Amino acid sequence: MATYHGIEKLECLHCGWVTHDDEIMEEMNDLSGDCDICGSQFFLWSNTNNDQIVSSGHLVRGNRSNSSGHYYLVKGE
């Protein structure tokens, strides 16, 4: 399945946690949530249109200050 935003997979790039659960992915997307395992906001979002987007937040590994943004690794259809 996929969320109404088309999100198929969410992966924490800090600790490796992965989910395909629509409800969890929507909650993380809508509320800009932290990873339940490590508290990071450094995620890879994979969508049904083949987009792959990295979002970064306050616990980005190797970054001494706060960092945030959304970066397309792959731009889908």
Secondary structure, DSSP 8 states (H G I E B T S, - for coil): ---TT-EEEEEETTT--EE--HHHHHHHHHHT---TTT----EEEEETTS-EEEEE-TT-TT-SS---EEEEEE---
